[in-house]
Amino acid sequence: MRVTEEGTELEDEKQQKYRSGVGSLLYLLKHSRPDLPNAVRELSKVMDQANEGHYKALLRTIKYVSDTRNRELELKPTGKGWELKAFTDSDFAGDADTRRSVSGFIIYLNGCPISWRSKGQKSVTLSSTEAEYVALSEVTGEILFIAGIMKFIGEEPDYPIIISVDNIGAIYLAGSASTSSRTKHIDTRYHFVREYIEEGKVKIIFVKSEENEADIMTKNLGNELYNKHVNKIFNIDNRKGVEKDIVELKDDEG
């Protein structure tokens, strides 16, 4: 057993249990729990060197999942077409070790979440605007992939597809055909979103941070704001016969 600055590392048997627990959370995250990405992403960073603090965080996450096991996703076609919309967010320099920002998004089809993600960006960004712009390009790529699948099976999403962002600078970058000296270093692979805006397939709009449901994908939030986003994602407030989930988290525990 080794003691580090972060705490006591787990013994091999307990480390194996940690990996197994994170693996189970990853399965839930992929299929039915869009409220877990940020926590599971953080837990996944130490699959081979977890300490007692990480293990405690894993158990707390599992307890949260158990306490909210009745949450479910419902896809109800409206008969008026197929509406795709998305929320995207980033946490600038959120990774304390690499200083890379964290991207997060959630995509809805007719009001039901069908795709969500929380992941570290591939390179270090120099501003919150740049980080938000990179996150915007990532969700646009995912949306176009989903639209392609829909077209393949004979359905067409309603255009333009609305993407909500809480950063004015990122919206300006996406709609600007020119590149200034402050943004010319941004990799060209992120600029493809401009083409789809010009073609009318994608529309970027501003949303306040407290109304941005992708906020829970990138950072730990307080009880009130976290539950507000989760209730909207699972449509808990408007669903009959389902008791509202209220999860009390201490601020110092995220």
LUMMAR-267368 format. One line per field, with one value per residue (C-alpha): residue number from 1; residue in one letter; x, y, z. Coordinates in steps of 0.05 Angstrom, whole numbers, plus 5000, padded with zeros to 4 digits. Layout:
N
num c(NUM;...)
residu c(A;...)
x c(X;...)
y c(Y;...)
z c(Z;...)
This chain:
254
num c(1;2;3;4;5;6;7;8;9;10;11;12;13;14;15;16;17;18;19;20;21;22;23;24;25;26;27;28;29;30;31;32;33;34;35;36;37;38;39;40;41;42;43;44;45;46;47;48;49;50;51;52;53;54;55;56;57;58;59;60;61;62;63;64;65;66;67;68;69;70;71;72;73;74;75;76;77;78;79;80;81;82;83;84;85;86;87;88;89;90;91;92;93;94;95;96;97;98;99;100;101;102;103;104;105;106;107;108;109;110;111;112;113;114;115;116;117;118;119;120;121;122;123;124;125;126;127;128;129;130;131;132;133;134;135;136;137;138;139;140;141;142;143;144;145;146;147;148;149;150;151;152;153;154;155;156;157;158;159;160;161;162;163;164;165;166;167;168;169;170;171;172;173;174;175;176;177;178;179;180;181;182;183;184;185;186;187;188;189;190;191;192;193;194;195;196;197;198;199;200;201;202;203;204;205;206;207;208;209;210;211;212;213;214;215;216;217;218;219;220;221;222;223;224;225;226;227;228;229;230;231;232;233;234;235;236;237;238;239;240;241;242;243;244;245;246;247;248;249;250;251;252;253;254)
residu c(M;R;V;T;E;E;G;T;E;L;E;D;E;K;Q;Q;K;Y;R;S;G;V;G;S;L;L;Y;L;L;K;H;S;R;P;D;L;P;N;A;V;R;E;L;S;K;V;M;D;Q;A;N;E;G;H;Y;K;A;L;L;R;T;I;K;Y;V;S;D;T;R;N;R;E;L;E;L;K;P;T;G;K;G;W;E;L;K;A;F;T;D;S;D;F;A;G;D;A;D;T;R;R;S;V;S;G;F;I;I;Y;L;N;G;C;P;I;S;W;R;S;K;G;Q;K;S;V;T;L;S;S;T;E;A;E;Y;V;A;L;S;E;V;T;G;E;I;L;F;I;A;G;I;M;K;F;I;G;E;E;P;D;Y;P;I;I;I;S;V;D;N;I;G;A;I;Y;L;A;G;S;A;S;T;S;S;R;T;K;H;I;D;T;R;Y;H;F;V;R;E;Y;I;E;E;G;K;V;K;I;I;F;V;K;S;E;E;N;E;A;D;I;M;T;K;N;L;G;N;E;L;Y;N;K;H;V;N;K;I;F;N;I;D;N;R;K;G;V;E;K;D;I;V;E;L;K;D;D;E;G)
x c(5000;5029;5013;5014;4998;4927;4916;4927;4926;4880;4905;4900;4835;4801;4828;4795;4729;4738;4748;4687;4644;4665;4652;4581;4570;4597;4544;4489;4517;4518;4446;4401;4433;4451;4457;4522;4574;4615;4621;4637;4688;4724;4723;4749;4813;4843;4825;4895;4915;4853;4860;4812;4782;4766;4735;4691;4669;4652;4609;4573;4559;4532;4487;4461;4445;4409;4369;4346;4338;4266;4288;4272;4275;4214;4213;4144;4137;4093;4069;4092;4162;4228;4258;4332;4360;4423;4456;4531;4578;4651;4690;4752;4817;4776;4828;4875;4931;4932;4895;4852;4780;4721;4668;4597;4533;4464;4422;4346;4300;4229;4245;4280;4355;4387;4461;4504;4578;4629;4701;4767;4786;4844;4886;4894;4851;4871;4804;4734;4708;4756;4737;4663;4675;4711;4653;4605;4641;4640;4565;4553;4591;4548;4484;4502;4518;4449;4416;4452;4425;4355;4361;4385;4322;4277;4266;4290;4301;4269;4319;4351;4374;4379;4443;4441;4506;4519;4578;4568;4640;4632;4568;4604;4662;4614;4578;4640;4671;4736;4790;4823;4894;4865;4832;4875;4911;4846;4851;4813;4778;4734;4711;4667;4607;4606;4588;4526;4503;4508;4469;4414;4422;4446;4427;4465;4427;4447;4420;4434;4481;4427;4383;4438;4425;4495;4522;4519;4564;4625;4626;4598;4538;4500;4437;4385;4415;4435;4365;4335;4374;4362;4287;4285;4327;4282;4219;4204;4162;4113;4109;4048;4055;4129;4152;4202;4272;4307;4379;4412;4486;4533;4566;4636;4623;4601)
y c(5000;5067;5135;5195;5268;5253;5196;5122;5082;5022;4951;4907;4873;4939;4970;4915;4930;5003;4987;4941;4995;5048;4998;4988;5063;5070;5020;5060;5125;5101;5076;5111;5161;5229;5257;5219;5240;5289;5244;5182;5220;5241;5171;5141;5183;5139;5068;5042;5089;5104;5122;5118;5186;5162;5098;5138;5181;5118;5091;5157;5158;5087;5106;5165;5118;5070;5126;5151;5084;5100;5154;5137;5167;5172;5184;5206;5224;5285;5269;5338;5319;5303;5360;5355;5405;5408;5443;5449;5476;5475;5484;5526;5492;5446;5391;5412;5366;5381;5448;5423;5444;5397;5393;5371;5366;5335;5324;5316;5284;5307;5325;5260;5257;5210;5229;5260;5267;5295;5291;5328;5367;5344;5406;5464;5525;5596;5626;5607;5629;5582;5525;5537;5540;5473;5443;5473;5440;5373;5374;5396;5335;5290;5323;5315;5242;5232;5269;5223;5162;5190;5205;5134;5104;5151;5206;5278;5323;5392;5445;5486;5445;5490;5489;5529;5559;5604;5642;5701;5698;5626;5645;5703;5657;5606;5659;5697;5681;5716;5698;5751;5750;5728;5666;5646;5593;5553;5489;5491;5426;5464;5515;5467;5488;5554;5518;5486;5551;5583;5525;5534;5465;5490;5552;5574;5612;5641;5611;5633;5588;5571;5547;5507;5434;5414;5450;5385;5352;5395;5414;5399;5442;5459;5422;5470;5481;5408;5384;5437;5411;5338;5348;5380;5325;5270;5313;5297;5359;5344;5268;5241;5186;5196;5225;5282;5262;5310;5292;5329;5338;5377;5435;5413;5344;5371)
z c(5000;4979;5009;4961;4969;4945;4995;5006;4942;4939;4946;4884;4904;4920;4857;4817;4851;4834;4760;4761;4794;4743;4687;4712;4715;4644;4620;4653;4627;4556;4554;4602;4651;4620;4690;4704;4652;4693;4754;4713;4671;4734;4763;4698;4701;4756;4735;4754;4811;4852;4925;4983;4965;4895;4923;4970;4911;4871;4928;4934;4859;4862;4920;4880;4822;4869;4901;4832;4797;4775;4727;4655;4585;4541;4467;4444;4370;4362;4292;4270;4247;4280;4321;4337;4386;4429;4487;4492;4545;4566;4630;4612;4634;4678;4681;4737;4712;4637;4638;4580;4578;4586;4532;4545;4505;4505;4443;4443;4392;4402;4473;4492;4504;4454;4458;4512;4527;4575;4554;4557;4495;4452;4461;4508;4492;4508;4527;4549;4480;4445;4491;4478;4403;4404;4444;4393;4335;4371;4383;4311;4285;4329;4305;4232;4245;4277;4219;4171;4206;4204;4130;4117;4149;4110;4160;4157;4218;4219;4196;4222;4281;4342;4384;4449;4474;4535;4505;4458;4433;4409;4372;4338;4317;4288;4247;4224;4157;4175;4225;4268;4296;4362;4334;4274;4317;4324;4285;4219;4235;4283;4231;4191;4233;4194;4129;4160;4189;4120;4090;4141;4172;4239;4279;4340;4394;4462;4527;4598;4637;4687;4630;4595;4609;4585;4646;4686;4634;4649;4723;4792;4809;4872;4892;4865;4796;4787;4803;4758;4698;4714;4722;4653;4622;4648;4642;4714;4728;4671;4676;4711;4762;4773;4838;4831;4849;4896;4911;4968;4957;5002;4967;4988;4957;4889)
